[in-house]
Structure formats: structure tokens, C-alpha cells
Amino acid sequence: MLVLGRKIVDEFKLDETVDTLGRWMAHHIAKKIKEAENATDEAQVQVESECVDNILEFWAHRNQLPNGKRPFEDFEPIFRTLQNLCTENGNSRYFPELILRTNENNENDKTKQWLNKALKLDDTAKIMIRYCISNAAQEAVDKKREWVKFAESIASEDDIDIKTLCMIVKNSEAFNPKNPDDREKEKIENILKKLEEFTEMASTLSLHLRQKLDYSERID
């Protein structure tokens, strides 16, 4: 925790772009760290506890820091994109109740074909969305890796931004291995196969819609 405190001090203590309270807190943390380092055995536990409380208090307001100083500011566009992609019920998208009702033994072959297409398209689309977001996050991950490491070590259940951040980092590393081994190459090949199937299904849907349009024009 003191390591995070030193990082905060280095970033904010002398920065004039941070508000007065923020700079004061950074100075205060620096003072508490010094006291903790110089404390005697009897007082060290109490001083360190006070120092940790101050660090956590500052950290809790990380998202209210000014532009250019928020630790995870580079990830904020990604957070917004993820929020826009989510529905009110994260487990329910694209009429799932309809799929559940019709995906039974009494479904006919044509219904089954269309539902299978819908499920495959959705599955591939989710993979491609994760891939795009992972690539969008790659530069931010590289720039903020130290902050991410600190954040992950102290994240609580309420730190949704940190949990999301860790998920983004994990996906980014999974989709962008520096030296992919055989298992990672197999994953990439599976993604390519799904994408090729997606392209084929998209062409089929395009043809289906084109036929409807052509038929409508003939009727007119």
C-alpha cells in the first residue's frame, strides 16, 4: 500500500493542474509515509494504519481528479463503449425469451435454421467486439500497466471500474500475445474460422434481403 502512496505522491504532489485539496492530500500522504518509515516499533502500526487510510481516501476519489491526471483516464472511452453495448439485463439480448420459447422440440426445420444463424451470429459478434475493444485498450494498457497493477492489488467489491479494467487487460493480453504458442495460435485460428462463417452467413442474409427487395420491385 505504501508503494501506491509513493506513486500518488510522485504524480500529484507538485502538479499545479491538480486542485489544491488534491495537492494537499498528496503532501499529507508524503508526510505520513515518511513518519511510517521513521516510526519506532511501538508507534509504527498506528502510523502505518493512518497512512493507509489516507492513501485509500485519496484513491477513492481517483475518478474526480482533473483531466490528464485520472489514473485510468485512457480507459474511459472504452468504459463508455462497454456501457453502450450493455442492455439493462446483461444476460438478455436480441429477444432471448423468444429464442427460449421456440428453441424446443416442436420447432420446425426452417425455424431451427434461422435460430441457429442468430445464435452463431451473436456468438461471433461478441468475440469480434471483445477483439476490437481489446485492441483499442492495448495502448492504454501499456501506458498504465503500473497503475493497473496497484489497482488490482487493492480492488474491493465496489470497484467496478477496476474489475472492468482487469477484464479488459486480461482480454487484451489474450488477444494480443507477443509470442503466441500453439494453444494461442489455435485460438486465433478458431476465431478466424468463426469470422469466415460469419461472413458467409452475412452474405446469405444479404442475398435473402436482396431477393425480397427484387420481388417487391417486381410487384410494384
C-alpha positions as CSV (number, residue, x, y, z in Angstrom):
1,M,0.0,0.0,0.0
2,L,2.9,2.4,0.7
3,V,4.1,1.8,-2.8
4,L,0.8,3.1,-4.1
5,G,1.2,6.1,-1.8
6,R,4.6,6.9,-3.2
7,K,3.2,6.6,-6.7
8,I,0.4,9.1,-5.8
9,V,2.9,11.5,-4.3
10,D,5.2,11.3,-7.4
11,E,2.2,12.0,-9.7
12,F,0.3,14.7,-7.8
13,K,2.4,16.4,-5.0
14,L,3.9,19.2,-7.2
15,D,1.4,19.2,-10.1
16,E,-0.3,22.5,-10.4
17,T,-3.1,21.0,-12.6
18,V,-4.4,19.1,-9.6
19,D,-6.7,21.0,-7.3
20,T,-5.5,22.5,-4.0
21,L,-7.1,19.7,-1.9
22,G,-5.6,17.0,-4.2
23,R,-2.1,18.5,-3.8
24,W,-2.6,18.9,0.0
25,M,-3.6,15.3,0.2
26,A,-0.5,14.2,-1.8
27,H,1.7,16.3,0.6
28,H,-0.1,14.8,3.6
29,I,0.4,11.3,2.3
30,A,4.1,12.0,1.7
31,K,4.4,13.2,5.3
32,K,2.6,10.1,6.6
33,I,4.8,7.8,4.5
34,K,7.9,9.5,6.0
35,E,6.5,9.1,9.5
36,A,5.8,5.5,8.9
37,E,9.3,4.8,7.6
38,N,10.8,6.5,10.7
39,A,8.4,5.3,13.3
40,T,9.6,3.3,16.3
41,D,8.2,-0.2,16.8
42,E,5.6,0.9,19.3
43,A,4.1,3.6,17.0
44,Q,4.7,2.1,13.6
45,V,1.5,0.1,13.4
46,Q,-0.7,3.1,14.2
47,V,1.2,5.4,11.9
48,E,1.1,2.9,9.0
49,S,-2.6,2.4,9.6
50,E,-3.2,6.2,9.4
51,C,-1.1,6.4,6.2
52,V,-3.0,3.6,4.6
53,D,-6.3,5.2,5.4
54,N,-5.1,8.5,3.8
55,I,-4.0,6.6,0.7
56,L,-7.3,4.8,0.3
57,E,-9.2,8.1,0.9
58,F,-7.3,9.7,-2.0
59,W,-7.7,6.7,-4.2
60,A,-11.4,6.6,-3.6
61,H,-11.6,10.0,-5.4
62,R,-9.5,8.9,-8.4
63,N,-12.3,9.4,-10.9
64,Q,-12.9,13.0,-9.7
65,L,-9.3,14.2,-10.5
66,P,-8.9,16.7,-13.3
67,N,-8.4,15.9,-16.9
68,G,-5.0,14.4,-17.6
69,K,-4.5,13.2,-14.0
70,R,-7.1,10.5,-13.6
71,P,-5.1,7.2,-13.4
72,F,-7.4,5.4,-15.8
73,E,-8.5,8.3,-18.0
74,D,-7.2,6.5,-21.1
75,F,-9.7,3.7,-20.4
76,E,-12.7,5.9,-20.0
77,P,-13.7,5.8,-23.7
78,I,-13.6,2.1,-23.5
79,F,-15.7,2.1,-20.4
80,R,-18.3,4.2,-22.2
81,T,-18.3,1.9,-25.2
82,L,-18.9,-1.1,-22.9
83,Q,-21.7,0.7,-21.2
84,N,-23.3,1.5,-24.5
85,L,-23.1,-2.2,-25.6
86,C,-24.8,-3.4,-22.4
87,T,-28.5,-3.7,-22.1
88,E,-30.4,-3.3,-18.8
89,N,-30.3,-7.0,-18.3
90,G,-26.8,-8.1,-19.3
91,N,-27.9,-11.7,-19.8
92,S,-30.8,-10.8,-22.1
93,R,-30.3,-9.5,-25.6
94,Y,-31.9,-9.9,-29.0
95,F,-35.3,-11.3,-27.8
96,P,-33.9,-14.2,-25.8
97,E,-37.3,-15.1,-24.4
98,L,-38.5,-15.7,-27.9
99,I,-35.5,-17.9,-28.6
100,L,-36.1,-19.9,-25.4
101,R,-39.8,-20.4,-26.3
102,T,-39.2,-21.5,-29.9
103,N,-36.0,-23.5,-29.3
104,E,-37.9,-26.6,-28.3
105,N,-38.8,-30.0,-29.8
106,N,-41.7,-28.6,-31.7
107,E,-39.7,-26.2,-33.8
108,N,-39.7,-26.8,-37.5
109,D,-36.6,-27.1,-39.6
110,K,-36.8,-23.6,-41.0
111,T,-37.2,-22.0,-37.6
112,K,-34.3,-24.0,-36.3
113,Q,-32.1,-22.9,-39.2
114,W,-32.9,-19.2,-38.5
115,L,-32.4,-19.5,-34.8
116,N,-29.1,-21.3,-35.3
117,K,-28.0,-18.5,-37.5
118,A,-29.0,-15.9,-34.9
119,L,-27.1,-17.7,-32.2
120,K,-23.9,-18.1,-34.3
121,L,-24.0,-14.5,-35.4
122,D,-24.4,-13.3,-31.9
123,D,-21.6,-15.6,-30.6
124,T,-19.2,-14.4,-33.3
125,A,-20.2,-10.7,-32.9
126,K,-19.4,-10.9,-29.2
127,I,-16.0,-12.3,-29.9
128,M,-15.3,-9.6,-32.5
129,I,-16.5,-6.9,-30.2
130,R,-14.1,-8.2,-27.5
131,Y,-11.3,-8.3,-30.0
132,C,-12.0,-4.7,-31.1
133,I,-12.2,-3.4,-27.6
134,S,-9.0,-5.3,-26.6
135,N,-7.1,-3.7,-29.5
136,A,-8.5,-0.3,-28.5
137,A,-7.3,-0.8,-25.0
138,Q,-3.8,-2.1,-25.9
139,E,-2.0,1.3,-25.9
140,A,-3.8,2.3,-22.6
141,V,-2.8,-1.0,-21.1
142,D,0.9,-0.4,-22.0
143,K,0.9,3.2,-20.7
144,K,-1.0,2.4,-17.4
145,R,0.3,-1.0,-16.5
146,E,1.8,0.2,-13.2
147,W,-1.4,1.9,-12.1
148,V,-3.3,-1.3,-13.1
149,K,-1.0,-3.4,-11.0
150,F,-1.6,-1.2,-8.0
151,A,-5.3,-1.0,-8.5
152,E,-5.7,-4.8,-8.9
153,S,-3.9,-5.4,-5.6
154,I,-6.3,-3.3,-3.6
155,A,-9.6,-3.6,-5.5
156,S,-12.7,-4.1,-3.5
157,E,-16.1,-5.5,-4.5
158,D,-17.4,-2.0,-5.1
159,D,-14.6,-1.0,-7.5
160,I,-16.5,-1.8,-10.7
161,D,-14.1,0.3,-12.8
162,I,-11.2,-1.8,-11.5
163,K,-12.9,-5.1,-12.1
164,T,-13.8,-4.0,-15.7
165,L,-10.2,-2.7,-16.1
166,C,-8.8,-6.1,-15.1
167,M,-11.1,-7.9,-17.5
168,I,-10.0,-5.5,-20.3
169,V,-6.4,-6.1,-19.6
170,K,-6.8,-9.9,-19.4
171,N,-8.7,-9.9,-22.8
172,S,-6.1,-7.6,-24.3
173,E,-3.3,-9.9,-23.4
174,A,-5.2,-12.9,-24.5
175,F,-6.0,-11.4,-27.9
176,N,-2.5,-9.9,-28.4
177,P,0.1,-12.4,-27.3
178,K,3.6,-11.2,-28.1
179,N,4.9,-14.7,-28.9
180,P,1.8,-16.9,-29.4
181,D,2.3,-20.6,-28.5
182,D,0.5,-23.5,-30.2
183,R,-2.6,-23.1,-27.9
184,E,-2.9,-19.4,-28.6
185,K,-2.4,-19.9,-32.3
186,E,-5.2,-22.5,-32.2
187,K,-7.5,-19.9,-30.6
188,I,-6.7,-17.4,-33.3
189,E,-7.5,-20.0,-36.0
190,N,-10.8,-20.7,-34.3
191,I,-11.6,-17.0,-34.3
192,L,-10.8,-16.8,-38.0
193,K,-13.0,-19.8,-38.7
194,K,-15.9,-18.1,-36.8
195,L,-15.3,-14.9,-38.7
196,E,-15.3,-16.7,-42.0
197,E,-18.6,-18.4,-41.1
198,F,-19.9,-15.0,-40.0
199,T,-19.0,-13.6,-43.4
200,E,-20.7,-16.5,-45.2
201,M,-23.9,-16.1,-43.1
202,A,-23.9,-12.3,-43.7
203,S,-23.7,-13.0,-47.5
204,T,-26.7,-15.4,-47.2
205,L,-28.7,-12.8,-45.3
206,S,-27.8,-10.1,-47.8
207,L,-29.0,-12.3,-50.6
208,H,-32.2,-13.1,-48.8
209,L,-32.9,-9.4,-48.3
210,R,-32.0,-8.6,-51.9
211,Q,-34.4,-11.3,-53.1
212,K,-37.2,-9.7,-51.0
213,L,-36.4,-6.3,-52.4
214,D,-36.3,-7.5,-56.0
215,Y,-39.6,-9.3,-55.5
216,S,-41.2,-6.2,-54.1
217,E,-40.0,-4.1,-57.0
218,R,-41.5,-6.6,-59.5
219,I,-44.9,-6.5,-57.7
220,D,-44.8,-2.7,-57.8
